[in-house]
């Protein structure tokens, strides 16, 4: 009989009193609360949220490492975590507006926390520290001792995904001091998305930097031998099979059993699982990837009109019967590009999309945006070159919104920028492959970070190799090589699952002309640049055609209608022209106003629509 680890930890995710990690309340007595942490996979434990006021200092001359601030420093300011470096610098300077930095910034944060009391023997458990997102370059010290991430990094790079430290029990004091150094630059070789750089300056479509302590940080008790909070899901809908990709973190070699159970989340907690299976394996200490397959008989598929999900409970059970547990929601779905159509679960679907740039929106504001985009009639949201809170992916799963996500792009094309791009892609993939809503990935957008794509064979080779890697390692996604134009052709075969074009004009007649040229296979002179580079490519409806940006009505450079009534009429007329042609989907620009881009249909704060509901729905 299994002795479950959650007999020691509360199943509910809730903040702890700083002195206690244990609870006497059983799982059955606890209501299921909202997930307060920015992650999609939950653990059966309690946590201490370290958000709130932190000591703060701007290291103007980058002297903190030289003078060893981690051993002790007098901080003049306070800052609220989470929050951006830019906001914290303005507050420290007493400024309300204005750019916070122009080249390189180094800041330090520090706070104390009491040593949590744990009733689980150290032989079975440890403390873990997780940053929901922080960067671009982050160092962390505990009581003056530099920590290494689980991946062995002294310095964590990246600002869009979480990273974790295991804390040495012997290093903990009754009162502990946590010190964080964050550095960032305008380096164009780093993944930046639409944040300004040395290459693209703020203004127009380029935004102020938004970096630093941007998501929650928390401390939690975890098992020494456990499944990490990441689950990959690949389903075979014809056979009702689900492949789960699990990450095992082991400190002790030995015999283990992975136990998977799938439940209907609508059923009571004591309901029998719909499917379950055990997988025995002998494992060495370390971190390991393991794929296991489970059949879910009579499973209902996930789709926008019926976002059916199931609850996965996964346990890692040691030879003594001690079980470490995680759980998540998942859905069975299949996405394909065949001929000129996109197929979801073997049925053709038209993608009614909208471009979404979250910018500095809070989690609560992003929630309102998602509901508003659904109300507009969209079944697809293109999250534009930005990493977002994983709970928003969960919300898309729940609402039935398809997501097109993108790697935040560097701004220059070099060997180093491609190394950074791939590292960011892998970080994002690891933590997002749980979600049925995520169906499309873009590697690049409009040549940003691959400006030499038309002339540099090495740049095209990197894109081709990455496309092939995605096909093999992540078959649950469609992949776009370079969205908008300059798709890569190799021996006449497109290295993109979709042929996409960005088309902007406020004139309806010109719009009709551009669409006709597009569907007739005119690769030159339709978008701002040729649609395909590399080897000759002849379009004959062999891949789905997506107008992945259009509209921009309200952006002065595009000359579109300014008032809501005129904008509504133009959107409706332009949308009708799209649906009259053999096009597989479209993405209207854009959801909300952000800085100088004033194209939004949704109020950034309240989520209210400025146009009629259902405007972007194409109908049946």
MIZAVEX-155893 format. One record per residue: x negated, y negated, z negated of N, C-alpha, C in turn; residue in one letter. Coordinates in steps of 0.05 Angstrom, whole numbers, plus 5000, padded with zeros to 4 digits. Each point is the difference from the previous one (the first is absolute). Layout:
XYZXYZXYZA/...
//
This chain:
498350245000501749765000498249755000X/500749815017498449765003500449814976X/497849904989500149794980499549745014X/502149845005499849775017498649774986X/498349855015498649784988501849784991X/502549985012501749784992501350054973X/499450224986500850024973498449814982X/497849905011498349814985500549715009X/501049965024500449745011502949955007X/500949764997502749935008500250015031X/502250125010500450005029500549725010X/501449844984500749735009497549835003X/500049845021497849825004500849744985X/498649944978500749764985497549904986X/499949744994497749904986499950124972X/497550044990499650124974499449784980X/500550064975498749854979497050055002X/498449804997497150045006498750224983X/501350094978498650194983501050285003X/501850065019501150275000500650085029X/498950245007500650115027501950234997X/501050074977501750234997502949924996X/501950195004502849954995501350254992X/502049994984501550244992502650035015X/500649835019502550025015499650185024X/501750195004499750195022500949885026X/499350135022500749905027503049995003X/501450214990502950025005501549774986X/498949884979501349794985499549735012X/498249985019499249745011501449945026X/501149765003501049925026497849955020X/500550025025498049955020499749705005X/497849884992499849715002498949915028X/499949745004498749905024497050054998X/498850035023497150045000498749724998X/498649954978498949744995497249975011X/498850215010497349995010499950025030X/498149865013499850005029498850265011X/501550214998499250265012502550165006X/499750195018502350165010500250274986X/497750104991500050264987499849964970X/501850124985500249954971498750224984X/499049934976498950194982501850034975X/499950234988501750054976498449914976X/499649744998498549894977500949724993X/498749884981500549734993497649835008X/500349745000497849835009500149744984X/497849865000499749744988499549805023X/501949835005499749805022498249774990X/497949945014498149804992500549735015X/502449975011500749745012500449794978X/499849755009500449784980497649815001X/499649854978497849805000497350144997X/498149925017497250084998498349754998X/497750034988498049785001498949995029X/499449765009499349965028497849795003X/498250065019497849815005499350015030X/499449775011499149975028496950004999X/498850205012497150035000499049855025X/499949734998499649845024497350065014X/497950044985497450055012499250304999X/501950174995499650295000497750084981X/500249904975497950054980500850224980X/502550095001501050184980498550264998X/499350125023498550254999497149954990X/498849785008497349934991499949964970X/502049864989500049944972501750204984X/500850215013501350234986502549924985X/501949875014502449914986501650244989X/499650245011501550234990499350064971X/497749914991499250054972501249794981X/501149795012501249794983499849735014X/502349865001500049745013502349834988X/499649744999502049824990501849915024X/502550085000501949945021501649744994X/500149825019501349744995503050015006X/500850195017502850005010501450264995X/502649995004501750244999501450035027X/500550255008501450055025502050234996X/502149995014502150214998499550225021X/499650244990499650235018502750155001X/501050085024498849955026500549725010X/498249915018500149745012497649975018X/500149825019497849975019497849834988X/497650055010497749834994500649715007X/501349965022500649735009501749854980X/502150144990501849874980498449954974X/498450194992498649964975497949785001X/498849975023498149785003501449735000X/502349985014501549755000500949934971X/500950204986500949954972497749914983X/497750135003497649924984499149725006X/500449915025499249735008502249794996X/502450094992502249824996501249915026X/499750155021501149935026502650155005X/501849875015502650125007499950135028X/498449885017499850105028497149985009X/499650095024497349975012498650275002X/498250025019498550255004498150034976X/499950254990498450054976497150045005X/499250115023497250055006499750025030X/497549965009499649985029497950195012X/498550134983497950185011499850254983X/499249984975499750234983501049924972X/501350194987501049954973499250244982X/499249944976499450204979501449914975X/501650184989501549934975499850244981X/500349944975499950214979502649994983X/500950234991502350034982499250184977X/501249944977499450174977502450004980X/500550244988502050024979499350234982X/501350014977499650224981502550174998X/499550254992502350184994499250194978X/501950074983499550194978499750285011X/498350154987499750285008502650154995X/501150135021502650144996499550264984X/501950064983500050254986501250225017X/498850235001501050225017500250254983X/502250155004500450244985499250255016X/498949965024499150235016497050034996X/499150244995497150044996498349905024X/497749884995498349905022499250225020X/500150254991499350215019502050025022X/502449894996502250025020500549745014X/499249774989500949755011497849795000X/500649785013498149775001501649755006X/498849774997501249755008499149925028X/501949885014499549925028500849715003X/498449845014500549725005500549965030X/502349885008500649975028500749715006X/498849915023500749745011501850045024X/502449885000501850045022499049895026X/498449794999498549895023498549764989X/497549975009498349794991497649985019X/499249765006497649995017499549735013X/498350005019499150225016497850174987X/498449884983497750144987500449984970X/500350244987500750004972498050174984X/499049894978498450154980501549984974X/499950224984501550024975498150114978X/500049874977498550084976501850064977X/499450204985501350064974498049974978X/500549804983498149944978497249965010X/499749875022497449935012498850225016X/501350235003498950235015501450015028X/498549995021501150005027501350275005X/502549995011501550255005499650085029X/500350255005500150115027502850105006X/501049955024502650105008499950315002X/502350135001500050295003498450085025X/500049835020498550065025497149954997X/499149904976497249964995498949725008X/501849815003499149735009499449824975X/497649885001499449784981501649755007X/500449965026501549775010502250115018X/502449924994502250085018500549795021X/500250085025500549825022502950055010X/501349785008502750025010501949864981X/502249895011501849844984502950075004X/500650235013502850065006501050254987X/498250164988500950264988498850034972X/501150204986499250044972497350154998X/498749984976497650154994500050054970X/498550214992500350104973497350074987X/499949974973497750074984500950204978X/498350204995500450174977498249894977X/501149964977498649884978498850214981X/497549964994498650184981501049954972X/501150214987501049974973498049884981X/497550085004497949914981499449705003X/500849885023499549725005502149824988X/502350124991502249844989499549924971X/500749754994499849894973502849954989X/500249934975502749934989501249775016X/498449805008500949785017498149995024X/501050015024498450035024500249765018X/497749945013499849765017499850105029X/501949915017500050075028499249755016X/497950025017499049785015500150075030X/500949815016500350045029498849775015X/498350075019498849805018501250055028X/501049795012501250025027498549805018X/499250105023498749835020501450035027X/500149795015501150015027498749785017X/500150045026498849815018501849965024X/499349815018501449975025498850175022X/498550204992498650185019501950115020X/499549955026501850095021499850305005X/498050144989499750285004501650174980X/501249864980501750144981502950025009X/501550204992502850015007501549774987X/501249825016501149764989503049965007X/500950145021502849945008500149725011X/502049844990500349735010499049794980X/498350094981498649814983497749875016X/499649744995498049865015497250124996X/498249945019497250104998498249795013X/497550085004498149835014500849975030X/501550205010500850005028502649865004X/502150084984502649895003500749834976X/500249745004500449814978503049974994X/500549934975502849964991501449795017X/502650075005501749825017501250165022X/502449925009501450155020500750284990X/499050215013500750274991498050114980X/498149854991498050094981500649884973X/499850174978501049924974497749974980X/500749864978498149984978499350284990X/497550034990499250254987501850054976X/500550254995501650094977498750254990X/498349984979498350224992499850014970X/498650214991499450024971501850194986X/501049914977501550184981502950005008X/500650115023502749965012502150214991X/499150224987502050194990499350094972X/501850144988499750074971497650174995X/499150004975497950184990501150144975X/499450264998501150144977498150234991X/500550074974498550224987501950224994X/499350255005501850224995498450254992X/501450184987498950264993500550195023X/497950145009500350205021498650264991X/500650225013498750254994497250015013X/498250154987497450035011500150155027X/501850185003500450165024502849945010X/500349885023502649895008500249975030X/502449955008500549905027500049705000X/498649885019500049705000502649905011X/500549744996502549875008500049935029X/499850205017500149975029500950265012X/502049995017501250235012500549945029X/498850165018500649985028502250195008X/501749915018502350165008500250015030X/500050245011500450045029502150225002X/502249935013502250195002500350115028X/500950255002500750135025503050044999X/501549825012502949994995501450255013X/498950115021501350235013500050244982X/497850034984499850244982500449934971X/500749744994500549914973497650064982X/497649975011497550034985498949734994X/498849984976498649754992497250074992X/498149865012497250034992499349784981X/499350074976499249814979497049994998X/498849775003497149964997499549894972X/498750154983499649934972497049954995X/499549834980497249954992499750094971X/498150194996499550114974497549874988X/500349914975497749894985499550184976X/497750145001499350214980497449934986X/500050024974497549984985499050284990X/501850195002499450274991500650205022X/497950155008500450215020501850224988X/501450145017501650224990502350085018X/501750174990502450095015502349814994X/501349925022502349814997502350105018X/502349904993502450045017501249735007X/500549955025501549775009502950095001X/501849894985502850065001501649775012X/501450055022501749805013502950074996X/501649804993502950034998501349775014X/502050055016501549805014502949994989X/500949764992502749974989501649805017X/502650034998501849795011500249784979X/499149765006500049794979502849924991X/502150085015502749944992501050194979X/498650224996500950214981498949934972X/501250124979499049954972497250104997X/498749894979497250084996499650294994X/502150144990499750284994500850185023X/500549885024500850175023497750175009X/500650225012498050185011498749875024X/497450065005498749895024501250125025X/500049845022500850095026497950195012X/497549954993497850165009497749984980X/498550214998497750004982498050225008X/497549954993498050205006497549944984X/498450224994497549974986497750075019X/497849864997497650045016497650034982X/499050244997497750054983497449955014X/498149884986497449945012497849984979X/497650065006497749974983498549755010X/499549814981498949755009497549934983X/498149885013497749884987500749724990X/498449894982500549734991499549805023X/501449785000499749805021502849915010X/500049875022502549905013500450155026X/502450125004500450175023502749935013X/500150045026502549985015501150285004X/502650034997501250265005502749965013X/500550145023502649995013501550264993X/502549974993501850224995502649955015X/501350225007502549995017502350124984X/502349875002502350094986502449975019X/501750215000502549995016502249884982X/501549815012502349884985502550075016X/501350224994502250095016502349805001X/501349985023502349825004499549724992X/497649915003499349724993501449805018X/501049794989501149785016497749815007X/500049925026497749845009500449714992X/497649864999500049714994500249855026X/501849805001500349825023501249744990X/499949785016501149754991502950014992X/501650155014502950024993500550204977X/498150164994500350204978497350054987X/499149814983497350024988499950214978X/500350255007500050224980497250054990X/499850024973497450054988500250234980X/497850124994499850214980497949934980X/500250124976498149954979498050234998X/497549945003497950194997498849994972X/499950224986498550024975497750195005X/497649904997497650165005498450034974X/499250244993498550044975497450155007X/497949934986497550155000499850144973X/500150265000500150164976497350154997X/498849974976497450134995500550294990X/497850134995500150294992501450044973X/500149794984501450014974502949925001X/501049945024502849925003500549704996X/497949844997500349714996500549885028X/502149845002500849895026499849705001X/498749905021499949715006501949955023X/501749794997502349975018500149735013X/500849995026500749765014502650045014X/501349795008502450035016500449765019X/501450055021500649785020502550085016X/501049815014502250055019498950015028X/501150175016499150035028502350075018X/499649975026502150075019498850165023X/501750165013499250155023500849845025X/498049945017500649865024497850055021X/500649965025498150045021500249765019X/497749895008499949775019498350095023X/501049945025498650075024500449785021X/498049995018500249835024499950195024X/502350035014500150185023501349855023X/498549995022501049845023500449724992X/502349885007500449724994501549954974X/500550224985501649984975498350064976X/500949884978499150084973502150194989X/499150224988501950194989499650034970X/502149984985500050054972501750244995X/498750204988501450264995501250115026X/498549985022500850115026502349855013X/500749764990502149845012498849735008X/500649915024498949745008501149784983X/498349804994500849784983498949745012X/501649795000499049745008499149854975X/497649895001498949864977500849715000X/501849934982500849724996498249884978X/497949875008497949924981499949714994X/498549944979499449724993497249994988X/498549795006497349964989500249894972X/498650134982500149914972497249944990X/499649754991497449924988500549924971X/499350174981500849944972498549764988X/497549955010498549774989499750024970X/500749804986499749994971502650074986X/501950135013502650074988499650184976X/501649964980499950184976501450265007X/499750194982501350265004503049965001X/501149844983502949954999500949865026X/498549815011500749885025499950195023X/497950185000499950205022502450194999X/500950064976502450174998502349865014X/500449744994502249865013499749995030X/497549965009499549995029500850275014X/499350224987500750265012503050045003X/501549924979502950025002501149825022X/498849765003500949815020499450105028X/497650125004499450105027501950235007X/500750164981502050215005502749875008X/500749784986502549875006500049875028X/497749925010499849895027500650215022X/500050254992500550225019497550145009X/497849954986497550135008499950284990X/498950185016499350264990496950044998X/498549795008497150014999498949734990X/498150024982498549764990497150045007X/498949815015497150015005498649834980X/498650144980498649864979497349915012X/499749745004497949905017497449974985X/498150175008497250014991499649914971X/501450134982499749944971500750254985X/498650054978500850214982501949904979X/502150154994502149914982500350194977X/501649914980500550164976501350275008X/498950234991501150265009503050034993X/501049854980502850024994501849895022X/498949835017501549915023500350225020X/497950175004500350235016502250184989X/500150044974502150154987502849895007X/500249734998502649875006500850055029X/498149995019500650065028500950285003X/498850194985500950285000502950014992X/500749854979502750014989502049875018X/499349785013501849855017500350125028X/498150175008500150105027498849815020X/498049854992498649825018497450135010X/499850035026497450105011497949784997X/497650084995497849814996497850055021X/499049785011497749995018497949854984X/497950144991498049874983497449975016X/498349824991497649935015497649974982X/497750065010497549964985499449705000X/499649874977499149725000497449975016X/500149835020497850005020497649834990X/497650085007497849824999500349795022X/498349805001500249795019497749995020X/498250194998497950025020499550295007X/498950045023499550285010497050064998X/499350164980497350084995500050294990X/497750124998499850274988501049994971X/499149794986500949984971503049964998X/501149835017502949964998501650255005X/498950175018501450255005499750204977X/497749994986499750174976501949914979X/500349744996501949894980502950065008X/500649985025502750065010500750294994X/498250195006500650284995500450064970X/498349874984500250054971502749904990X/500949775010502649894991502350185010X/499850095024502050195011500350244982X/497750134993500150244984501149954972X/499349774988501149934974503049985001X/501049865021502949965002501450265006X/498950175018501350255006500350184976X/497950014984500050184976502349944982X/500849754998502049924980502749945012X/500450065026502549935013501350235015X/498750245000501150215017502250164987X/501049904977502350134987502649935013X/500149775014502649875006501150075027X/502550105001501250065027500549755016X/500249774987500649755014497749915018X/497550074993497749915015499750185025X/500549895023500050165025497949915020X/499149754999498149905020497749864985X/497550045011497749864991498749855023X/499349754996498449855019497149994990X/498150065018497249974993499149715001X/500849865022499349725003502449855012X/499849745000502149825010498849785017X/500849975024499249785018497049955000X/498450225000497149985002498649894975X/501549944979498749894976498250214988X/497449944999498050194991498950185022X/501249985024499050155024500149825024X/499049764996500249805022498650085025X/498150194998498550095024501150265011X/502550064994501250265008499950045030X/500249795015500150035029497250045012X/497949934986497350015011498150184986X/500750094976498150164984501050294997X/498550185013500850284999499950124972X/498149894983499850104973502649934983X/501049765005502549934986502350185009X/500250055025502250185010499550284989X/497550104999499550264990500950034971X/499449794984500950014972503150034998X/501449855017502950025000500950275009X/498850115021500850265010499550214979X/497749994987499350204979501949984977X/500749764992501849974977502850095007X/500949955025502650105009500150304999X/497950145010499950294999499950104972X/498549874982500050084972502849984988X/501549795006502749974989501850225010X/499750075026501750215011499650264985X/497650064993499450264987500649994971X/499049804986500249994971502749904990X/501449845015502549884992502150025022X/500950245006501850045023502849894994X/500649924975502649904994500549715008X/497949875012500249725008499649975030X/501349805012499349905026497849794996X/498249985020497749824997499849815024X/499749744994499649805020497149914998X/498649995023497149944999499549704995X/501249835016499649714998502749875009X/501549924981502849915006500049745015X/501749995021500649755014498949995028X/497650095004498750025027497350144997X/498550035021497450135000500150274986X/502050165007499950294992497850145015X/498950214988497750145011501050245017X/499050015025500550235017497450155004X/500250264998497750185005500950215020X/498750015023500750175022503049985007X/501049764997502849955008502050074978X/499150094977501850074978499849784978X/502249904992500149794980499250124973X/498249874985499250084974501749864979X/502650015005502049884983502650155005X/501550054979502550155003502249815011X/499649744999501949815010498649805017X/501349915022499049785016501549754990X/498649814988501349774987499249745014X/501749814999499549745012501149784982X/498549784997500949764986500849805021X/502549935001501149825020501449764987X/499149765005501249774988500849805022X/502549925000501049785017502749924989X/500749745000502649924991502049995023X/499150055024501749985024501250275008X/502650025001501350265006499350115027X/499949825020499350095027497150125001X/498249864988497350104998499850264985X/501650034979500250244984500950245018X/502049965015501050215018497850085020X/498549805010497950065019497850174987X/499249924975497950144986500850294995X/502450044991501050274994500050175025X/500949895023500150155025497150085008X/498249814998497250075007498950224982X/500749994975499150194980500950285007X/502650035004501150275006499250115027X/499249825018499050085026497150085000X/498749994976497350094998497949805008X/500649744999498049805007498349944975X/497750115000498249994976498649734997X/499949855022498649744999502049775005X/499649784985501749775004502650004986X/500550214984502650014985499749894972X/498250114985499349894973497749805004X/499049904977497949795002497450125012X/499550264997497750135011500950265013X/498450135016500750265012500950204978X/501950155006501150194980498150234995X/498350075020498350244997497249935009X/498050114986497249975007498750285001X/497650015010498650265003500550115027X/500750265002500550125026502749915011X/500450035026502649925012502350164987X/502249864996502450124988502449925017X/501750195006502349965017502550074984X/501649804993502350054983502350105017X/501050234992502450125014501950114978X/500449854979501850084978499150244985X/497350065000499050244986499649954971X/500149754991499949944971502249804994X/501049994975502049804993498949725002X/501649825010499249725003501549844978X/498449854984501049844978499249715004X/501949824999499449714999499649944970X/497650024991499450014971499849724987X/500149795016500449734990501549845021X/502149854991501449825018501549804982X/501049795012501549804985498249774992X/499349994975498549784990501649745001X/502650025002501749765003499849844974X/499049765002499649834977497049934997X/498350165013497149944999499549795022X/499049764993499849785020498650085026X/497950164998498450075024501750155020X/502150144991501650165018502449845010X/500649774989502149835010502850114997X/500450174981502650134997502049824986X/502650084998502149844987499449974971X/500649774989499449944972502350064981X/502549945008502250044981501050295000X/501250084979500850284996502050095021X/501949835007502050085020498850065027X/498249825009498750045026498250244999X/498650034978498250234997501650265001X/502350014987501750245001500850065028X/500849805015500950055028497750105017X/497649894996497750095016499250294993X/500050064974499350274992501950205012X/502649944999502050185011499650045030X/499549785014499750025029497450165007X/497849944986497550145006500250294993X/501450074978500350284992501650155021X/502049885011501650135020498450085025X/498149825007498350065023498250234994X/499050024976498350234992501650265004X/502450014990501650245000501050085028X/499949825019500850075027497850155015X/497750034988497650115014499050244985X/498550175014498950254988497749954981X/500649874978498149934980500750154974X/498050094985500550184978500449854973X/499449745000500349854975498949725002X/500649844980498949725000499749914972X/498349804996499449894974500349695002X/501949894986500449715000498149874981X/498949775008498249844983501549764989X/500649984974499150184979502049984977X/499550134977501950024979500349744984X/497749904990500149764982498049795010X/500549754993498049805004497650054982X/497649945011497650034983498049795010X/499249824982498249785005500949855026X/498350005021500749845024501950145019X/500450264996501850145018502949984989X/501749875016502749944991502150155017X/499650255003501850165017502050164984X/500149974974501450194983503049995002X/501350234996502950034999500950054972X/498250034981500650074972498649804982X/501549904980498849824980497950154985X/497549894999497850154987500550064970X/501449824986500450034972502650164993X/502249935013502550124992500850255017X/498950025024500750225018502649945015X/501149764998502449935015499449985030X/502050085017499749995029500849725010X/498549905020500849755013501450045026X/500450255007501550085024502050224992X/501850075018502050204992498850284995X/501150144981499250284994500450175025X/498350195004500350185023498949895026X/498849765000499249875025498050175016X/498250144986497950145014500750295005X/502450094993500950275006500850025030X/499150205013500650035029502650165005X/501050134979502450165004499350275013X/502150155004499650275011499949995031X/
//
